[in-house]
Amino acid sequence: MDKLGQLKINVMNSIWGTDAASAPAWKAALINIIRVLHVLARELSGGLLPLRAMSLVYTSLLSLVPLLAVSFSVLKAFGVHNQLEPLLLNVLAPMGPKGVEISTLIIGFVENMKVGVLGGLGLALLFYTVVSLLQKIERAFNYTWHVKQHRPLSQRFSDYLSVLIIGPVLVFSAMFITASLMNSSVMQMIVAIEPFGSLIKFLTQLVPYLLIILAFTFIYIFIPNTKVQFRCAFIGATIAGILWESVGWMFAFFVVSSTKYTAVYSAFATLILFILWLYLAWMILLVGASIAFYIQNPESIKLSHQDSRLSIRLTEKLAMLAMFQISHSFYLGHPPWSLTALAKYLHIAVDEMEPVMEALEANGIINETNDDPPVYLPAKPLDTTPVKEVLDAVRNGKETALTKYNQLPDIQSVNETIDRLDQATDSTLKGVTLKYIAMSASGDNQQK
């Protein structure tokens, strides 16, 4: 092995072989940053993140005008609909004069769309198009957060429509309050006093960045169908906000120097640049969401891109530990456990813990509630449920109709050996119930 290859191995071992929890604070922070950057680079190069962004670009092109039409109608009721164009111009600012051209066209389409004369069917289709866009966004964020369960249809409409109605009002209310404060007589007196004037001027320049970060934070907390911690969402939003401004500057420079593209593509150049900026914008949003996810779930940061395969022994122990915590909390009246809380307590990724819980639920040992987030409760009396049922559930959990146990070749010596193993397990665990496991020792019931 050459020196470069050995150096690469040593670097990877120092990053992934070090226990960040026991390392000094500065070293742990550096290791976690490098790990997150490594995972993000892997997802951007070979993951589905770019494909999700492309899908959102296509959906945005179809739904942008209906979305703005709904927002325009809401804002018109408050008399601030004229502020919609400046906001759109701000989003398309990196495109320069072409952004102004696109913004004018979009606003023209919105103004020509008379929501009041669409009729019942037209209005329903309008809202359906907007809700479909938000649904696509939710699925992209759920993928980033490794969430397989989407919002129910009724909750989807209520949540989405509340954002469409309340969101624009809150955004423009914040802008109006900021402008009113800056123009007040008291603020003008403070501005005239140095160094407060220079400080306020500097803070005023930071307001657009702060509004972007707050908007991204709201998106990261609300859109995914899971509980997102504010701290993690804010960190992801801050990084995404910085990326937004940095990429915006670079894209603006690209647009200025893209005269050759304009000559080649002619009238299509503006559309191509618009699609490219939409793609970059969605990529920035999804990258920020990924950062928030990995900060909240550091156990999901893995060196390998492939899904890890749990050994039989590890799967059995995870099932026993999960049943211990669920049963222990049930007997002591403690809050029940969710999938995320169990995974965090066991220091394992949610993706690895989920099949174990699905196997226990499929065999009728636990039930998942309809709470938000769902939690687990025992489905059988603990004092009569043998521990071996838990082991059998995870051992047989991945058997399907196409790979049934009895479809394998029938060899007598193999069958006898497996039967003896089952009999030994039955004999050893005879009389041992989940109640005994749950009450034999006190558990660490600290839910994160």
C-alpha positions as CSV (number, residue, x, y, z in Angstrom):
1,M,0.0,0.0,0.0
2,D,1.4,3.4,-0.9
3,K,1.8,6.3,1.5
4,L,-1.2,8.2,0.2
5,G,-3.5,5.2,0.7
6,Q,-2.2,4.6,4.2
7,L,-2.7,8.3,5.0
8,K,-6.3,8.1,3.8
9,I,-6.9,5.1,6.1
10,N,-5.4,6.8,9.1
11,V,-7.5,9.9,8.5
12,M,-10.7,7.9,8.2
13,N,-9.9,5.9,11.3
14,S,-9.2,9.1,13.3
15,I,-12.5,10.6,12.2
16,W,-14.8,7.6,12.3
17,G,-13.0,5.5,14.9
18,T,-13.0,8.1,17.6
19,D,-15.8,8.2,20.1
20,A,-16.9,11.9,19.9
21,A,-18.9,11.6,23.1
22,S,-15.7,11.0,25.2
23,A,-13.5,13.4,23.2
24,P,-12.8,17.0,24.3
25,A,-15.5,19.5,23.3
26,W,-13.4,21.1,20.5
27,K,-12.3,17.8,19.0
28,A,-15.9,16.3,19.2
29,A,-17.3,19.4,17.4
30,L,-14.6,19.2,14.7
31,I,-15.2,15.4,14.2
32,N,-19.0,15.9,14.0
33,I,-18.6,18.7,11.5
34,I,-16.3,16.6,9.3
35,R,-18.7,13.6,9.5
36,V,-21.7,15.7,8.6
37,L,-19.9,17.2,5.6
38,H,-18.8,13.7,4.5
39,V,-22.4,12.5,4.6
40,L,-23.8,15.5,2.8
41,A,-21.2,15.2,0.1
42,R,-22.1,11.5,-0.3
43,E,-25.8,12.4,-0.5
44,L,-25.3,15.1,-3.1
45,S,-23.1,13.0,-5.3
46,G,-24.9,9.7,-5.2
47,G,-28.1,10.1,-3.2
48,L,-31.7,11.0,-4.1
49,L,-31.4,14.6,-2.8
50,P,-30.6,16.1,-6.3
51,L,-33.5,14.0,-7.8
52,R,-35.9,15.4,-5.1
53,A,-34.8,18.9,-5.9
54,M,-35.4,18.3,-9.6
55,S,-38.9,17.0,-8.9
56,L,-39.6,20.1,-6.8
57,V,-38.5,22.3,-9.7
58,Y,-41.0,20.7,-12.0
59,T,-43.8,21.0,-9.5
60,S,-42.9,24.6,-8.7
61,L,-43.1,25.6,-12.4
62,L,-46.7,24.1,-12.5
63,S,-47.8,25.5,-9.2
64,L,-46.1,28.8,-8.8
65,V,-48.8,30.9,-10.3
66,P,-51.7,29.3,-8.4
67,L,-49.7,29.5,-5.2
68,L,-49.0,33.3,-5.7
69,A,-52.7,33.7,-6.7
70,V,-53.9,32.3,-3.4
71,S,-51.4,34.5,-1.5
72,F,-52.3,37.5,-3.6
73,S,-56.0,37.0,-2.8
74,V,-55.3,36.8,1.0
75,L,-53.0,39.8,1.0
76,K,-55.5,41.8,-1.1
77,A,-58.0,41.5,1.7
78,F,-55.5,43.3,4.0
79,G,-54.5,45.9,1.3
80,V,-50.9,44.8,1.1
81,H,-51.0,42.8,-2.2
82,N,-48.8,45.3,-3.9
83,Q,-45.9,44.1,-1.8
84,L,-46.0,40.7,-3.4
85,E,-43.9,41.8,-6.4
86,P,-41.1,43.3,-4.3
87,L,-40.9,40.0,-2.4
88,L,-40.7,38.0,-5.6
89,L,-38.1,40.4,-6.9
90,N,-36.0,39.8,-3.8
91,V,-36.2,36.0,-4.3
92,L,-35.2,36.3,-8.0
93,A,-32.6,39.0,-7.3
94,P,-29.6,36.8,-8.2
95,M,-31.0,36.7,-11.8
96,G,-30.5,40.4,-12.2
97,P,-32.6,42.0,-15.1
98,K,-33.9,38.6,-16.1
99,G,-35.3,38.2,-12.6
100,V,-37.2,41.5,-13.1
101,E,-38.5,40.2,-16.4
102,I,-39.7,36.9,-14.9
103,S,-41.2,38.6,-11.9
104,T,-43.2,40.9,-14.1
105,L,-44.5,38.0,-16.2
106,I,-45.5,36.0,-13.1
107,I,-47.3,39.0,-11.5
108,G,-49.1,39.5,-14.8
109,F,-50.3,35.9,-14.8
110,V,-51.4,36.3,-11.1
111,E,-53.3,39.5,-11.8
112,N,-55.0,38.0,-14.8
113,M,-56.2,35.0,-12.7
114,K,-59.4,36.2,-11.2
115,V,-60.0,33.9,-8.2
116,G,-63.5,35.3,-7.7
117,V,-64.7,34.2,-11.1
118,L,-63.2,30.8,-11.2
119,G,-66.3,29.0,-9.9
120,G,-66.5,26.2,-7.5
121,L,-64.7,23.6,-9.6
122,G,-62.0,26.1,-10.7
123,L,-61.4,27.2,-7.1
124,A,-61.1,23.6,-6.0
125,L,-58.6,22.8,-8.7
126,L,-56.7,26.0,-7.7
127,F,-56.3,24.9,-4.1
128,Y,-55.6,21.3,-5.2
129,T,-52.7,22.5,-7.2
130,V,-51.3,24.5,-4.3
131,V,-51.8,21.6,-1.8
132,S,-50.1,19.2,-4.3
133,L,-47.1,21.4,-4.3
134,L,-46.9,21.5,-0.5
135,Q,-47.5,17.8,-0.4
136,K,-44.5,17.2,-2.7
137,I,-42.4,19.5,-0.5
138,E,-43.5,17.5,2.6
139,R,-42.5,14.2,1.0
140,A,-39.1,15.6,0.0
141,F,-38.5,16.8,3.6
142,N,-39.8,13.5,5.0
143,Y,-37.3,11.7,2.9
144,T,-34.6,13.9,4.3
145,W,-35.8,13.2,7.8
146,H,-36.2,9.4,7.1
147,V,-39.9,9.7,7.9
148,K,-42.0,7.1,6.0
149,Q,-45.5,8.2,7.3
150,H,-47.0,11.3,5.7
151,R,-49.7,13.5,7.1
152,P,-53.3,12.2,6.9
153,L,-55.4,13.8,4.1
154,S,-57.6,15.8,6.5
155,Q,-54.6,17.1,8.5
156,R,-52.8,17.9,5.2
157,F,-55.5,20.2,4.0
158,S,-56.0,22.0,7.3
159,D,-52.2,22.5,7.9
160,Y,-51.4,23.6,4.4
161,L,-54.3,26.0,4.0
162,S,-53.5,27.6,7.4
163,V,-50.0,28.3,6.2
164,L,-51.3,29.6,2.9
165,I,-53.7,32.0,4.7
166,I,-51.7,32.9,7.8
167,G,-48.2,32.7,6.4
168,P,-48.3,35.7,4.0
169,V,-50.0,37.8,6.6
170,L,-47.3,37.1,9.2
171,V,-44.5,37.8,6.7
172,F,-45.8,41.1,5.7
173,S,-46.8,42.0,9.2
174,A,-43.2,41.5,10.3
175,M,-42.0,43.6,7.4
176,F,-44.5,46.4,8.2
177,I,-43.6,46.4,11.9
178,T,-39.9,46.6,11.1
179,A,-40.4,49.5,8.7
180,S,-42.7,51.3,11.2
181,L,-40.1,51.0,14.0
182,M,-37.3,52.3,11.7
183,N,-39.4,55.3,10.7
184,S,-40.6,56.2,14.2
185,S,-39.5,59.4,15.8
186,V,-37.9,57.7,18.7
187,M,-35.8,55.5,16.4
188,Q,-34.8,58.5,14.4
189,M,-33.5,60.2,17.6
190,I,-31.5,57.1,18.5
191,V,-30.0,56.9,15.0
192,A,-28.8,60.5,15.3
193,I,-26.7,59.5,18.3
194,E,-23.4,57.7,17.7
195,P,-22.3,55.0,17.9
196,F,-26.0,53.8,18.1
197,G,-26.6,55.1,14.6
198,S,-23.9,53.0,13.0
199,L,-24.9,50.0,15.0
200,I,-28.6,50.3,14.0
201,K,-27.5,50.8,10.4
202,F,-25.5,47.6,10.6
203,L,-28.3,45.7,12.2
204,T,-30.7,46.9,9.6
205,Q,-28.5,45.4,6.9
206,L,-28.8,42.1,8.7
207,V,-32.6,42.1,8.8
208,P,-33.0,40.4,5.4
209,Y,-30.6,37.6,6.5
210,L,-32.5,37.2,9.7
211,L,-35.9,37.0,7.9
212,I,-34.5,34.3,5.6
213,I,-33.1,32.3,8.5
214,L,-36.4,32.6,10.4
215,A,-38.4,31.6,7.3
216,F,-36.2,28.6,6.8
217,T,-36.4,27.7,10.5
218,F,-40.2,27.7,10.3
219,I,-40.1,25.5,7.1
220,Y,-37.8,23.0,8.8
221,I,-40.0,22.8,11.9
222,F,-43.4,22.7,10.2
223,I,-43.0,20.8,6.9
224,P,-41.5,17.4,8.0
225,N,-44.1,15.1,9.6
226,T,-42.0,14.7,12.7
227,K,-40.9,16.7,15.8
228,V,-38.0,18.9,14.9
229,Q,-36.1,20.6,17.7
230,F,-35.9,24.4,17.3
231,R,-32.1,24.5,17.9
232,C,-31.4,22.0,15.2
233,A,-33.8,23.7,12.7
234,F,-32.2,27.1,13.5
235,I,-28.7,25.8,12.9
236,G,-29.7,24.2,9.6
237,A,-31.6,27.4,8.6
238,T,-28.6,29.6,9.5
239,I,-26.3,27.5,7.3
240,A,-28.9,27.4,4.5
241,G,-29.4,31.2,4.8
242,I,-25.6,31.7,4.4
243,L,-25.6,29.3,1.4
244,W,-28.6,31.2,-0.1
245,E,-26.8,34.5,0.0
246,S,-23.4,33.1,-1.1
247,V,-24.8,31.0,-4.0
248,G,-27.0,34.0,-4.9
249,W,-23.9,36.2,-5.4
250,M,-22.2,33.5,-7.5
251,F,-25.3,33.0,-9.5
252,A,-25.6,36.7,-10.2
253,F,-22.0,36.8,-11.4
254,F,-22.8,33.8,-13.6
255,V,-25.8,35.5,-15.1
256,V,-23.8,38.7,-15.9
257,S,-21.2,36.6,-17.6
258,S,-23.6,34.4,-19.5
259,T,-23.9,36.4,-22.7
260,K,-22.8,33.3,-24.7
261,Y,-25.6,31.3,-23.3
262,T,-28.0,34.0,-24.3
263,A,-26.7,34.0,-27.8
264,V,-27.0,30.2,-28.0
265,Y,-30.4,29.7,-26.4
266,S,-31.9,33.0,-27.4
267,A,-35.4,33.5,-25.9
268,F,-35.0,30.2,-23.9
269,A,-32.0,31.6,-21.9
270,T,-34.2,33.3,-19.4
271,L,-36.3,30.2,-18.8
272,I,-33.2,28.0,-18.4
273,L,-31.6,30.4,-15.9
274,F,-34.9,30.5,-14.0
275,I,-35.1,26.7,-13.8
276,L,-31.4,26.6,-12.8
277,W,-32.0,29.1,-9.9
278,L,-35.1,27.2,-8.8
279,Y,-33.0,24.0,-8.7
280,L,-30.2,25.7,-6.6
281,A,-32.8,27.2,-4.3
282,W,-34.4,23.8,-3.6
283,M,-31.0,22.1,-3.1
284,I,-30.1,24.8,-0.5
285,L,-33.3,24.2,1.4
286,L,-32.8,20.4,1.3
287,V,-29.2,20.6,2.4
288,G,-30.2,22.8,5.3
289,A,-32.9,20.2,6.2
290,S,-30.3,17.4,6.1
291,I,-28.0,19.4,8.4
292,A,-30.8,19.8,10.9
293,F,-31.6,16.1,10.7
294,Y,-28.0,15.0,11.4
295,I,-27.6,17.5,14.2
296,Q,-30.7,16.1,15.9
297,N,-29.9,12.5,15.0
298,P,-26.1,12.1,15.2
299,E,-26.5,8.3,15.4
300,S,-27.7,8.3,11.8
301,I,-24.3,9.6,10.6
302,K,-22.6,6.5,8.9
303,L,-19.4,6.0,7.0
304,S,-20.9,3.6,4.5
305,H,-23.7,4.7,2.1
306,Q,-25.2,1.2,2.3
307,D,-27.8,0.3,4.9
308,S,-26.2,-1.5,7.8
309,R,-27.2,-5.1,8.5
310,L,-27.9,-5.9,12.1
311,S,-26.8,-9.2,13.3
312,I,-29.3,-11.7,14.8
313,R,-27.8,-11.2,18.2
314,L,-28.0,-7.4,18.0
315,T,-31.6,-7.5,16.7
316,E,-32.7,-9.8,19.5
317,K,-31.1,-7.5,22.1
318,L,-32.6,-4.4,20.6
319,A,-36.0,-6.1,20.8
320,M,-35.5,-7.1,24.4
321,L,-34.3,-3.6,25.4
322,A,-37.2,-2.0,23.6
323,M,-39.7,-4.3,25.4
324,F,-38.0,-3.7,28.7
325,Q,-38.4,0.1,28.4
326,I,-42.0,-0.1,27.1
327,S,-43.1,-2.6,29.8
328,H,-41.2,-0.8,32.5
329,S,-42.8,2.5,31.7
330,F,-46.2,0.9,31.4
331,Y,-46.0,-0.6,34.9
332,L,-44.6,2.5,36.6
333,G,-46.9,4.9,34.8
334,H,-44.1,6.8,33.0
335,P,-44.7,8.4,29.6
336,P,-44.7,5.8,26.8
337,W,-41.8,5.5,24.3
338,S,-41.8,6.7,20.7
339,L,-39.6,5.3,18.0
340,T,-37.3,8.3,18.0
341,A,-36.9,8.2,21.8
342,L,-36.1,4.5,21.7
343,A,-33.6,4.9,19.0
344,K,-31.9,7.8,20.7
345,Y,-31.8,5.9,24.0
346,L,-30.3,2.9,22.4
347,H,-27.8,5.0,20.4
348,I,-28.9,3.5,17.1
349,A,-30.4,5.0,13.9
350,V,-34.1,5.2,13.5
351,D,-33.9,3.3,10.2
352,E,-32.3,0.4,12.0
353,M,-34.7,0.4,15.0
354,E,-37.9,0.7,12.8
355,P,-37.9,-2.9,11.5
356,V,-37.5,-4.3,15.0
357,M,-40.6,-2.4,16.2
358,E,-42.5,-3.3,13.1
359,A,-41.8,-7.0,13.8
360,L,-43.0,-6.7,17.4
361,E,-46.2,-4.9,16.3
362,A,-46.9,-7.3,13.4
363,N,-46.8,-10.2,16.0
364,G,-49.2,-8.5,18.3
365,I,-46.8,-7.8,21.1
366,I,-47.0,-4.0,21.0
367,N,-49.4,-1.5,19.6
368,E,-48.6,1.9,18.0
369,T,-50.9,4.7,19.0
370,N,-52.3,7.5,16.9
371,D,-50.6,10.2,19.0
372,D,-48.3,12.8,17.5
373,P,-45.6,11.4,17.5
374,P,-46.9,7.8,17.8
375,V,-45.9,5.9,21.0
376,Y,-45.8,2.2,21.8
377,L,-47.9,0.4,24.4
378,P,-48.1,-3.4,25.3
379,A,-50.7,-5.2,23.3
380,K,-50.8,-8.3,25.6
381,P,-50.8,-8.9,29.3
382,L,-47.2,-8.7,30.3
383,D,-47.5,-11.3,33.1
384,T,-48.6,-14.0,30.6
385,T,-46.6,-13.1,27.6
386,P,-43.5,-15.3,27.3
387,V,-40.1,-13.6,26.5
388,K,-39.6,-16.2,23.7
389,E,-42.5,-14.5,21.8
390,V,-40.3,-11.4,21.5
391,L,-37.4,-13.4,20.2
392,D,-39.6,-15.3,17.8
393,A,-41.1,-12.1,16.5
394,V,-37.7,-10.6,15.4
395,R,-36.4,-13.9,14.2
396,N,-39.4,-14.4,11.9
397,G,-40.0,-10.7,11.2
398,K,-38.6,-10.6,7.7
399,E,-40.2,-13.7,6.4
400,T,-42.5,-13.1,3.5
401,A,-44.9,-15.1,1.4
402,L,-42.1,-15.6,-1.2
403,T,-39.5,-16.8,1.4
404,K,-41.5,-18.9,3.8
405,Y,-39.7,-21.1,6.2
406,N,-41.4,-24.3,5.0
407,Q,-40.4,-23.7,1.4
408,L,-36.7,-24.3,2.1
409,P,-35.2,-27.8,1.4
410,D,-36.3,-30.4,3.9
411,I,-33.1,-32.0,5.3
412,Q,-33.7,-34.1,8.4
413,S,-30.3,-33.5,10.2
414,V,-30.8,-29.7,9.8
415,N,-34.4,-29.8,11.0
416,E,-33.4,-31.9,14.0
417,T,-30.7,-29.4,15.0
418,I,-33.0,-26.4,14.7
419,D,-35.7,-28.2,16.7
420,R,-33.2,-29.0,19.5
421,L,-32.2,-25.3,19.5
422,D,-35.8,-24.3,19.8
423,Q,-36.4,-26.8,22.6
424,A,-33.4,-25.6,24.5
425,T,-34.6,-22.0,24.2
426,D,-38.1,-23.0,25.4
427,S,-36.6,-25.0,28.3
428,T,-34.3,-22.1,29.4
429,L,-36.9,-19.4,29.1
430,K,-39.8,-21.4,30.5
431,G,-41.9,-19.3,32.9
432,V,-39.9,-16.1,32.0
433,T,-42.5,-13.4,31.1
434,L,-42.2,-9.8,30.1
435,K,-43.3,-8.7,33.5
436,Y,-40.3,-10.5,35.1
437,I,-38.0,-8.7,32.6
438,A,-39.6,-5.3,33.2
439,M,-39.7,-5.5,37.0
440,S,-36.5,-7.3,37.8
441,A,-34.4,-4.1,37.7
442,S,-34.9,-0.4,37.4
443,G,-34.6,1.0,33.9
444,D,-33.0,4.1,32.6
445,N,-36.2,5.8,31.6
446,Q,-34.8,9.1,30.5
447,Q,-36.4,9.9,27.2
448,K,-34.6,12.4,25.0
